Amino acid sequence: MRNYVIVTESTADLPAGMIDELGIKVIPMGFGFENESYLNYPDHRELDIKKFYSRVKNGERSTTTLINVKTFEEYFEPILQAGEDILYVGFSSGLSGTFNSSMIAAEGLREKYTDAKIECIDTLAASMGEGLLVYHAAMKKREGMDIDDVKNWLLDNRLHMCHWVTVDDLNHLKRGGRINAMTATLGTALNVKPIIHVDDEGHLIPVGNVRGRKKSIQTLFEHMEATAIRPENQVVFISHADSQDDTEYLASLIKAKLNVKDVVCNYIGPVVGSHTGQGAIALFFIGTER
């Protein structure tokens, strides 16, 4: 069996230490402010993540760029030249054109490296939801699964990767065109917090509103409590947009009431964070349905 390398991009928001430990290859995605351009590496080497969120909170608008075909070729080809196959586990096609770029790059490289396997999986997931699928793929590889079996596991399980998100800053959603000014003003006055999930097509979908930050976090937990499959066997991921205390509160609820194996927390990176704003919290787990 040929060795294979698991490749993803920085939108998976995995901790840098975990990436190194599991031997995952990560392609950085671009973001920036006006005339400033950066690449989002897992260790945030080009712009400190706290500085990023401070700027967003102060009203600066961050934009993002997809990963193009040439960049995928530059990351994929050295792996193929080394005689290894590729399992690319990618950012939702419902949120970015990046996955389509990976498919075009893979098709061209298959013609050049005819003996190689290049498998591209659309996770239909974002942030550490994508990251949790990458983590499972890496653990399956460690257990000895070949590339085809891991590919099939991902396809069979991706629609069980639940994403539950709450956003703290309605004004950021207004700036991004997701809600109008009146809704943002009224919602802020009433302390309304939206609850959002990712649907089966990989799109972010608002599904409700609750009053108060603490209630919004409890609502994320309640969705997990209602739908998680054997939580005692799960490693759960939580990502946050510079909201450490609230993230720890959610993690403590999950540990105390569902007895999960572990909870891994990390920042929502600047690519996804450009769209959520400061204060967002996202919970990811395996459930009966999204």
C-alpha positions in Angstrom: 0.0 0.0 0.0 1.4 3.4 -1.0 1.7 6.0 1.7 -0.6 8.9 1.4 -0.6 12.4 2.8 -3.7 14.2 4.3 -3.9 17.7 3.1 -6.3 20.5 4.2 -6.3 24.2 4.3 -6.0 26.7 7.2 -9.8 27.1 7.4 -9.8 23.8 9.3 -8.6 25.9 12.3 -6.7 23.0 13.8 -4.2 23.8 16.6 -0.6 24.0 15.2 0.6 21.3 17.7 -2.1 18.9 16.6 -1.2 19.4 12.9 2.4 18.6 13.6 1.6 15.6 15.7 -0.7 14.1 13.1 1.5 14.9 10.1 -1.2 16.9 8.3 -0.2 19.2 5.4 -2.0 22.6 5.6 -2.3 25.1 2.8 -2.6 28.7 4.0 -5.6 30.8 2.8 -5.4 34.5 2.2 -7.0 37.4 4.0 -6.4 41.1 4.4 -7.4 44.7 5.4 -7.5 47.2 2.5 -4.0 47.3 1.2 -2.6 44.7 3.6 -2.5 41.0 2.5 -1.7 38.1 4.8 -1.6 34.3 4.6 -3.4 32.4 7.4 -1.0 29.9 8.8 -2.1 27.7 11.8 0.4 29.5 14.0 -0.8 32.9 12.8 2.8 33.9 12.0 1.8 36.8 9.7 -0.7 38.5 12.0 -1.4 37.7 15.6 -4.9 36.3 16.0 -5.8 38.6 18.9 -4.6 41.6 16.9 -6.8 40.5 14.0 -9.9 40.3 16.2 -9.1 43.6 17.8 -9.1 45.3 14.4 -12.3 43.6 13.4 -14.0 44.6 16.6 -13.0 48.2 16.0 -14.8 48.1 12.7 -12.1 47.3 10.1 -13.3 45.1 7.3 -11.3 42.0 6.5 -11.7 40.2 3.1 -10.6 36.8 2.1 -9.3 35.1 -1.1 -9.7 31.5 -2.2 -6.8 29.2 -2.9 -6.2 29.1 -6.6 -5.3 26.1 -8.9 -1.6 27.1 -9.1 -1.3 27.0 -5.3 -2.8 23.6 -5.1 -0.4 22.3 -7.7 2.5 23.8 -5.8 1.5 21.9 -2.6 0.3 18.7 -4.3 3.2 18.1 -6.7 6.1 17.6 -4.3 4.0 14.9 -2.5 3.4 13.1 -5.8 7.1 13.5 -6.8 7.9 11.7 -3.5 5.8 8.7 -4.6 3.0 9.3 -2.2 -0.8 9.7 -2.8 -3.0 12.6 -1.6 -6.2 12.7 0.4 -7.3 16.3 0.3 -10.0 17.1 2.9 -11.4 20.5 1.9 -13.3 23.6 3.0 -17.1 23.6 2.1 -17.9 24.2 -1.5 -21.0 26.0 -0.2 -18.8 28.7 1.3 -15.8 29.1 -1.0 -14.6 28.3 -4.5 -11.5 26.8 -3.1 -12.7 23.2 -3.4 -13.3 23.7 -7.1 -9.7 24.9 -7.5 -8.5 21.7 -5.9 -10.5 19.5 -8.3 -9.1 21.3 -11.3 -5.5 21.0 -10.0 -6.0 17.3 -9.2 -7.4 16.5 -12.6 -4.4 18.1 -14.3 -1.9 16.3 -12.0 -3.6 12.9 -12.5 -2.7 13.2 -16.2 1.0 13.7 -15.3 1.2 11.2 -12.4 -0.9 8.3 -13.8 0.0 5.9 -11.0 -0.9 8.2 -8.2 -4.2 8.6 -6.3 -5.4 12.2 -5.7 -8.7 12.1 -3.7 -10.5 15.4 -3.1 -13.3 15.3 -0.4 -15.7 18.3 0.0 -16.3 18.2 3.7 -19.3 20.6 3.4 -17.9 21.9 6.6 -16.1 24.9 8.0 -13.7 25.9 10.8 -13.2 23.1 13.3 -16.1 21.1 11.7 -13.8 20.7 8.7 -11.0 20.2 11.2 -12.8 17.5 13.1 -13.2 15.5 9.9 -9.5 16.0 9.1 -8.7 14.8 12.7 -10.8 11.7 12.2 -9.2 11.0 8.8 -5.7 11.3 10.4 -6.7 8.9 13.3 -8.1 6.4 10.8 -4.8 6.5 8.9 -3.0 5.9 12.1 -5.2 2.8 12.7 -4.0 1.5 9.3 -6.8 2.4 7.0 -5.8 2.9 3.4 -6.7 6.0 1.4 -9.9 4.4 -0.1 -11.3 3.4 3.2 -10.7 6.8 4.8 -12.2 8.5 1.7 -15.3 6.3 2.1 -15.5 7.0 5.9 -15.4 10.7 5.2 -18.2 10.5 2.6 -20.3 8.3 4.9 -19.9 10.6 7.9 -19.6 14.2 6.7 -23.3 14.9 6.9 -23.2 13.8 10.6 -20.7 16.5 11.4 -22.8 19.0 13.3 -22.0 22.7 13.4 -23.8 24.9 15.9 -22.7 28.6 16.0 -23.7 31.7 17.9 -22.6 35.2 16.9 -22.2 38.0 19.4 -21.8 41.0 17.2 -25.0 41.8 15.1 -23.3 44.9 13.8 -20.7 42.7 12.1 -23.4 40.7 10.4 -24.9 44.0 9.3 -21.6 45.1 7.8 -21.3 41.8 6.0 -24.8 42.3 4.5 -26.3 39.3 6.3 -28.9 41.3 8.2 -30.2 44.9 7.7 -29.5 47.9 9.9 -32.9 47.9 11.6 -32.6 44.2 12.6 -29.1 44.8 13.9 -30.1 47.9 15.9 -33.2 46.2 17.4 -31.4 42.9 18.1 -28.6 44.7 19.9 -31.1 46.7 22.0 -32.9 43.5 22.9 -29.7 41.5 23.5 -30.7 39.0 20.8 -28.2 36.4 19.7 -28.6 34.4 16.5 -28.2 30.6 16.4 -26.7 29.3 13.1 -25.8 25.9 11.7 -24.3 24.5 8.5 -26.7 22.6 6.3 -26.3 19.5 4.2 -25.1 21.7 1.2 -22.4 23.3 3.4 -24.1 26.7 3.8 -24.3 28.8 6.9 -28.0 29.0 7.8 -29.6 31.1 10.6 -32.1 28.9 12.5 -33.2 31.0 15.4 -32.6 33.7 18.0 -32.3 33.7 21.7 -32.1 36.4 24.4 -28.7 36.8 26.0 -25.2 35.5 25.5 -25.4 32.8 28.2 -28.6 31.4 26.8 -27.1 31.3 23.3 -24.2 29.2 24.6 -26.6 26.9 26.5 -28.6 26.5 23.3 -25.5 25.1 21.5 -25.1 22.6 24.2 -28.8 21.6 24.1 -28.5 20.8 20.4 -25.5 18.5 21.1 -27.3 16.9 24.0 -30.3 16.1 21.8 -28.5 14.8 18.7 -24.9 13.6 19.6 -24.2 9.9 18.8 -22.5 8.2 21.8 -20.9 11.4 23.2 -18.9 9.4 25.7 -16.9 8.1 22.8 -16.3 11.5 21.1 -13.6 14.1 20.9 -15.5 17.4 20.6 -14.2 20.6 19.0 -15.1 24.2 19.9 -13.7 27.2 17.9 -14.1 30.8 19.0 -13.5 34.3 17.8 -11.5 35.6 20.8 -14.0 34.5 23.4 -12.0 32.3 25.7 -14.2 32.6 28.9 -17.4 31.7 27.1 -15.7 28.8 25.3 -14.5 27.4 28.6 -18.1 27.7 30.0 -19.4 25.7 27.0 -16.6 23.1 27.4 -17.4 22.7 31.1 -21.1 22.0 30.3 -20.2 19.4 27.8 -17.6 17.7 30.0 -19.9 17.7 33.1 -23.1 16.5 31.5 -22.0 14.4 28.5 -18.8 12.8 29.8 -17.0 13.1 26.4 -13.5 11.8 25.8 -12.1 15.2 25.3 -12.9 18.8 24.2 -10.4 20.6 22.0 -10.7 24.4 21.7 -9.0 26.8 19.3 -9.4 30.1 17.6 -11.6 30.6 14.6 -9.0 31.7 12.1 -9.0 35.0 10.3 -10.5 33.5 7.1 -13.7 32.3 8.8 -13.5 35.0 11.4 -13.7 37.6 8.7 -17.3 36.5 8.2 -18.3 35.7 11.8 -16.8 38.8 13.6 -15.4 38.9 17.1 -17.2 36.8 19.8 -18.5 34.0 17.7 -18.5 30.5 19.2 -18.9 27.3 17.2 -19.5 23.7 18.5 -18.7 20.6 16.4 -19.6 17.0 17.1 -20.9 13.8 15.4 -24.7 13.7 15.5 -27.7 11.9 14.0 -28.1 14.7 11.5 -26.8 18.2 10.9 
